[in-house]
Structure formats: structure tokens, C-alpha cells
Amino acid sequence: MKALIVYVSLHHQNTERIAREMAAAIGADCKRPEEVDRDSVASYDLIGLGSGIYYSSHHRDLLNFVNGLDRLLRHKRTFIFSTSGFEELVFHQALKERLAAHGAEIVGEFKCGGWNTYGPFEMGGGLQQGRPDRMDLRNASDFALELVRSLEQGSRGRLRGGLLSEQGDEREDQLGGDPPD
Ligand SMILES: Cc1cc2nc3c(=O)[nH]c(=O)nc-3n(C[C@H](O)[C@H](O)[C@H](O)COP(=O)(O)O)c2cc1C
């Protein structure tokens, strides 16, 4: 499966680390929007799109990149990823809507914490210090591998709901969270 990962990562290169980890796991090309040759886009079976979260959505350069691809995204399989201070899935909404408007299929989502020293968070060294950490990077590569494996096996349905929450649970387990009742 030929895959492309496109990322914008400006604050602390948090998302770039996630993007590169995913790309290495699945042998994807890994580029910033300005490095992507539009003519090459049709040749990819899967496109991952991610950035840090800025004011509750993906960075505008990534959103504009998606708009610029327009019809090239029709029926294209895509996945979304992000790093952020608060790790909310709702931050993906604006990018999701744009992808849907261009007819893309969203087959997976990944999010994790990212070191944030913006504004008041600078005090005390910032929010989410050390993130993404080793476990985040492993979760990112596992996510990408599992996504590609599932797509190759044709089991897309399972990915829609399951993959992200499974990874969240795994992190809780490894951090020694309370066992389920
Ligand atoms: C200008 C600015 C705005 C941000 N807005 C949010 C936000 O709305 N919600 C959030 O959870 N994190 C926010 N963050 C934190 C970033 O999403 C987080 O640090 C992210 O990992 C940065 O990714 P990057 O290093 O790849 O750019 C913001 C950071 C900056 C610099």
C-alpha cells in the first residue's frame, strides 16, 4: 500500500515526531504541505494528515492544503492525527468536515499529548512535558501498522470506532491505571 503522510509541526516539532514514526512503520513518504507534488497525489492509496492543534483545530496550512487538493481527494482513503495540550478528539472536526466535503474517506484517527508552552502554559515548563513520549511514539507506529494491515485485509469497518479507544486504554493500562471492576 503506497502511503503519504503530510504534517504541519511548528511549536515544538511534536507532530513531526509522530508523523515520522508512523511513516517509518509503514514505509510512507513523509512531507510538509509545500513539499507535496500535486501530480503525485493520485498515486497514493492512503494519505495521513496531521498537525499540532492551534486554537481548537488543525493548523490552517494543513486545512488549506486539503482545500487545494479538492477533487484529488475524492474516494481517497485518509487518516487524521494530531498532538495537542488537551488531547480532545473534537479538535479533529474542522479537518474532518473539509475531508468529507472533498469526498475523502476517513479510515482512522490518532491523537496524543504534545508539549505546550504557549502563553500561560509556559510557566513551570509547560503542559504535557515530555510528550510525545516513548509510549506515544509506539502507539503511533502501532496505529499506522494496524491501519494498513486492516485496510489490506478489507476490514475497514472495525477501524472506524475501535482503534483510537483501544490505544487510549492501552496507555491507561501501562501507566498503571485502576483495573476495571
Ligand atoms: C498558538 C498555539 C495555540 C494552541 N492551541 C491549542 C488548543 O486550542 N488546544 C490544545 O489542546 N492545545 C493547543 N496548543 C498546544 C499544541 O497543540 C501542542 O503544543 C502541539 O503538540 C503542538 O504541535 P507541534 O509541536 O507539532 O506544532 C496550542 C499551541 C500554540 C503554540
PDBQT file of the ligand as one rigid body, heavy atoms in Angstrom, charges set to zero:
ROOT
HETATM    1  C1  LIG A 201      -0.670  29.273  19.251  1.00  0.00    +0.000 C 
HETATM    2  C2  LIG A 201      -0.998  27.953  19.895  1.00  0.00    +0.000 A 
HETATM    3  C3  LIG A 201      -2.316  27.578  20.078  1.00  0.00    +0.000 A 
HETATM    4  C4  LIG A 201      -2.627  26.341  20.687  1.00  0.00    +0.000 A 
HETATM    5  N1  LIG A 201      -3.945  25.990  20.854  1.00  0.00    +0.000 NA
HETATM    6  C5  LIG A 201      -4.249  24.811  21.457  1.00  0.00    +0.000 A 
HETATM    7  C6  LIG A 201      -5.611  24.433  21.661  1.00  0.00    +0.000 A 
HETATM    8  O1  LIG A 201      -6.553  25.132  21.279  1.00  0.00    +0.000 OA
HETATM    9  N2  LIG A 201      -5.861  23.264  22.306  1.00  0.00    +0.000 N 
HETATM   10  C7  LIG A 201      -4.852  22.429  22.750  1.00  0.00    +0.000 A 
HETATM   11  O2  LIG A 201      -5.142  21.394  23.332  1.00  0.00    +0.000 OA
HETATM   12  N3  LIG A 201      -3.548  22.749  22.528  1.00  0.00    +0.000 NA
HETATM   13  C8  LIG A 201      -3.219  23.923  21.895  1.00  0.00    +0.000 A 
HETATM   14  N4  LIG A 201      -1.905  24.250  21.671  1.00  0.00    +0.000 N 
HETATM   15  C9  LIG A 201      -0.848  23.268  22.022  1.00  0.00    +0.000 C 
HETATM   16  C10 LIG A 201      -0.364  22.497  20.791  1.00  0.00    +0.000 C 
HETATM   17  O3  LIG A 201      -1.464  21.884  20.133  1.00  0.00    +0.000 OA
HETATM   18  C11 LIG A 201       0.639  21.407  21.156  1.00  0.00    +0.000 C 
HETATM   19  O4  LIG A 201       1.750  22.002  21.799  1.00  0.00    +0.000 OA
HETATM   20  C12 LIG A 201       1.071  20.642  19.932  1.00  0.00    +0.000 C 
HETATM   21  O5  LIG A 201       1.718  19.457  20.325  1.00  0.00    +0.000 OA
HETATM   22  C13 LIG A 201       1.997  21.433  19.037  1.00  0.00    +0.000 C 
HETATM   23  O6  LIG A 201       2.382  20.638  17.975  1.00  0.00    +0.000 OA
HETATM   24  P1  LIG A 201       3.687  20.935  17.110  1.00  0.00    +0.000 P 
HETATM   25  O7  LIG A 201       4.887  20.972  18.019  1.00  0.00    +0.000 OA
HETATM   26  O8  LIG A 201       3.743  19.785  16.153  1.00  0.00    +0.000 OA
HETATM   27  O9  LIG A 201       3.428  22.238  16.408  1.00  0.00    +0.000 OA
HETATM   28  C14 LIG A 201      -1.576  25.467  21.087  1.00  0.00    +0.000 A 
HETATM   29  C15 LIG A 201      -0.242  25.860  20.889  1.00  0.00    +0.000 A 
HETATM   30  C16 LIG A 201       0.049  27.078  20.300  1.00  0.00    +0.000 A 
HETATM   31  C17 LIG A 201       1.509  27.463  20.083  1.00  0.00    +0.000 C 
ENDROOT
TORSDOF 0
